[in-house]
């Protein structure tokens, strides 16, 4: 059974693009955790501090 899609890649050189709307302070982000029956909740500020994270205006 396939798992959920995490917000970042384990492969070197792959950037994590975060929309400015998601990067608001104290906003929880919900995403896949690599398992079909689990969900990860992470604070948007923590996600923005990841080594390859890049915050940009992506949505219309």
MDAnalysis code that builds the backbone (N, CA, C; Angstrom):
import MDAnalysis as mda
import numpy as np

u = mda.Universe.empty(180, n_residues=60, atom_resindex=np.repeat(np.arange(60), 3), trajectory=True)
u.add_TopologyAttr("name", ["N", "CA", "C"] * 60)
u.add_TopologyAttr("resid", np.arange(1, 61))
u.add_TopologyAttr("resname", ["UNK", "UNK", "UNK", "UNK", "UNK", "UNK", "UNK", "UNK", "UNK", "UNK", "UNK", "UNK", "UNK", "UNK", "UNK", "UNK", "UNK", "UNK", "UNK", "UNK", "UNK", "UNK", "UNK", "UNK", "UNK", "UNK", "UNK", "UNK", "UNK", "UNK", "UNK", "UNK", "UNK", "UNK", "UNK", "UNK", "UNK", "UNK", "UNK", "UNK", "UNK", "UNK", "UNK", "UNK", "UNK", "UNK", "UNK", "UNK", "UNK", "UNK", "UNK", "UNK", "UNK", "UNK", "UNK", "UNK", "UNK", "UNK", "UNK", "UNK"])
u.atoms.positions = np.array([
    [0.852, -1.171, 0.000],
    [0.000, 0.000, 0.000],
    [0.902, 1.240, 0.000],
    [0.675, 2.219, -0.890],
    [1.504, 3.421, -0.917],
    [1.300, 4.277, 0.328],
    [2.337, 5.031, 0.666],
    [2.262, 5.926, 1.825],
    [1.922, 7.344, 1.424],
    [1.834, 8.227, 2.409],
    [1.553, 9.631, 2.156],
    [2.795, 10.350, 1.644],
    [2.611, 11.488, 1.043],
    [3.716, 12.260, 0.480],
    [4.198, 13.273, 1.519],
    [5.466, 13.182, 1.950],
    [5.996, 14.138, 2.918],
    [6.274, 15.492, 2.248],
    [6.428, 16.558, 3.028],
    [6.636, 17.889, 2.449],
    [8.043, 18.126, 1.914],
    [8.988, 17.259, 2.234],
    [10.373, 17.438, 1.794],
    [10.900, 16.139, 1.208],
    [11.955, 16.265, 0.418],
    [12.586, 15.100, -0.199],
    [13.848, 14.728, 0.568],
    [14.151, 13.452, 0.577],
    [15.392, 12.985, 1.188],
    [16.551, 13.031, 0.193],
    [16.250, 13.303, -1.045],
    [17.278, 13.348, -2.084],
    [18.038, 14.668, -2.008],
    [19.350, 14.620, -2.120],
    [20.155, 15.850, -2.079],
    [19.799, 16.800, -3.226],
    [19.786, 18.070, -2.933],
    [19.588, 19.087, -3.958],
    [18.144, 19.411, -4.301],
    [17.179, 18.704, -3.736],
    [15.773, 18.964, -4.035],
    [15.268, 20.048, -3.079],
    [14.824, 21.175, -3.637],
    [14.323, 22.275, -2.815],
    [12.928, 21.984, -2.295],
    [12.593, 22.595, -1.191],
    [11.246, 22.532, -0.611],
    [10.623, 23.908, -0.829],
    [9.686, 24.009, -1.785],
    [9.040, 25.286, -2.084],
    [7.794, 25.434, -1.220],
    [7.690, 26.558, -0.527],
    [6.582, 26.823, 0.382],
    [5.905, 28.112, -0.045],
    [4.612, 28.048, -0.287],
    [3.870, 29.245, -0.681],
    [3.805, 30.224, 0.490],
    [3.872, 31.511, 0.197],
    [3.821, 32.532, 1.249],
    [2.543, 32.431, 2.077],
    [1.448, 31.976, 1.483],
    [0.193, 31.826, 2.218],
    [0.299, 30.746, 3.294],
    [1.154, 29.772, 3.085],
    [1.347, 28.681, 4.045],
    [2.364, 29.078, 5.111],
    [3.258, 29.979, 4.793],
    [4.361, 30.336, 5.684],
    [3.990, 31.353, 6.761],
    [2.704, 31.579, 6.970],
    [2.278, 32.501, 8.016],
    [2.688, 31.952, 9.385],
    [3.092, 32.821, 10.315],
    [3.507, 32.353, 11.644],
    [2.398, 31.587, 12.360],
    [2.794, 30.565, 13.095],
    [1.889, 29.749, 13.918],
    [0.771, 29.064, 13.136],
    [0.987, 28.827, 11.881],
    [-0.022, 28.128, 11.075],
    [0.380, 26.660, 10.958],
    [-0.488, 25.741, 11.372],
    [-0.144, 24.325, 11.226],
    [-0.279, 23.877, 9.773],
    [0.617, 23.009, 9.350],
    [0.594, 22.435, 8.012],
    [0.410, 20.932, 8.193],
    [-0.496, 20.341, 7.444],
    [-0.761, 18.910, 7.510],
    [-0.320, 18.277, 6.195],
    [0.412, 17.188, 6.279],
    [0.915, 16.535, 5.075],
    [1.119, 15.050, 5.345],
    [1.496, 14.342, 4.310],
    [1.772, 12.924, 4.437],
    [2.995, 12.681, 5.309],
    [3.029, 11.508, 5.920],
    [4.139, 11.159, 6.806],
    [4.844, 9.887, 6.348],
    [4.617, 9.474, 5.099],
    [5.272, 8.292, 4.570],
    [4.518, 7.003, 4.818],
    [3.370, 7.084, 5.441],
    [2.546, 5.915, 5.728],
    [1.099, 6.258, 5.371],
    [0.379, 5.277, 4.842],
    [-0.994, 5.525, 4.407],
    [-1.935, 5.848, 5.566],
    [-1.562, 5.488, 6.785],
    [-2.456, 5.715, 7.920],
    [-1.934, 6.757, 8.910],
    [-1.005, 7.600, 8.479],
    [-0.441, 8.637, 9.351],
    [-0.415, 9.983, 8.622],
    [-0.599, 11.055, 9.394],
    [-0.503, 12.420, 8.887],
    [0.438, 13.194, 9.795],
    [1.264, 14.016, 9.207],
    [2.200, 14.841, 9.950],
    [1.618, 16.240, 10.113],
    [1.659, 16.777, 11.324],
    [1.310, 18.176, 11.570],
    [2.595, 18.877, 11.968],
    [2.952, 19.934, 11.245],
    [4.175, 20.686, 11.528],
    [3.848, 22.172, 11.464],
    [4.484, 22.953, 12.312],
    [4.281, 24.395, 12.304],
    [4.934, 24.979, 11.052],
    [4.263, 25.905, 10.410],
    [4.788, 26.483, 9.170],
    [6.150, 27.149, 9.368],
    [6.394, 27.730, 10.537],
    [7.694, 28.356, 10.803],
    [8.804, 27.313, 10.835],
    [8.530, 26.152, 11.404],
    [9.525, 25.069, 11.444],
    [9.788, 24.551, 10.036],
    [8.758, 24.427, 9.236],
    [8.915, 23.979, 7.855],
    [9.753, 24.974, 7.057],
    [9.555, 26.260, 7.295],
    [10.296, 27.310, 6.584],
    [11.775, 27.337, 6.952],
    [12.129, 26.779, 8.102],
    [13.535, 26.772, 8.542],
    [14.327, 25.563, 8.054],
    [13.700, 24.678, 7.320],
    [14.418, 23.515, 6.808],
    [15.537, 23.969, 5.879],
    [16.642, 23.221, 5.821],
    [17.818, 23.658, 5.061],
    [17.569, 24.043, 3.606],
    [16.722, 23.324, 2.880],
    [16.500, 23.640, 1.459],
    [15.159, 24.308, 1.203],
    [14.546, 24.853, 2.257],
    [13.240, 25.506, 2.098],
    [13.390, 26.866, 1.431],
    [12.448, 27.167, 0.569],
    [12.417, 28.464, -0.103],
    [10.965, 28.941, -0.121],
    [10.697, 30.070, 0.513],
    [9.354, 30.645, 0.560],
    [9.183, 31.555, -0.649],
    [8.098, 31.366, -1.387],
    [7.849, 32.164, -2.585],
    [6.337, 32.266, -2.800],
    [5.927, 33.260, -3.566],
    [4.521, 33.413, -3.930],
    [4.235, 32.455, -5.086],
    [3.528, 31.354, -4.792],
    [3.292, 30.320, -5.795],
    [1.842, 30.214, -6.228],
    [0.908, 30.583, -5.358],
    [-0.518, 30.436, -5.686],
    [-1.030, 31.666, -6.419],
    [-2.140, 31.503, -7.084],
    [-2.736, 32.617, -7.815],
    [-3.772, 33.288, -6.965],
])
